C-alpha cells in the first residue's frame, strides 16, 4: 500500500468520525436515522446512475 493510499484512508476515517459525531448530536431514533440513510443512499445512487447514463452516450 502506498503512502498516498494510507493518507487517503486515514482522512476518510476522520471524515466518517466527524460526520458520525454530527449525526449523533441530533439524538434521533434508529427509525429516523435509517430513513435518512436510505434517502441519502437513494440520492447518491440516482446521481451515479444519471452520470453513468450521460457518460456512456
Order of alpha helices (4+ residues) and beta strands (2+ residues): alpha-alpha
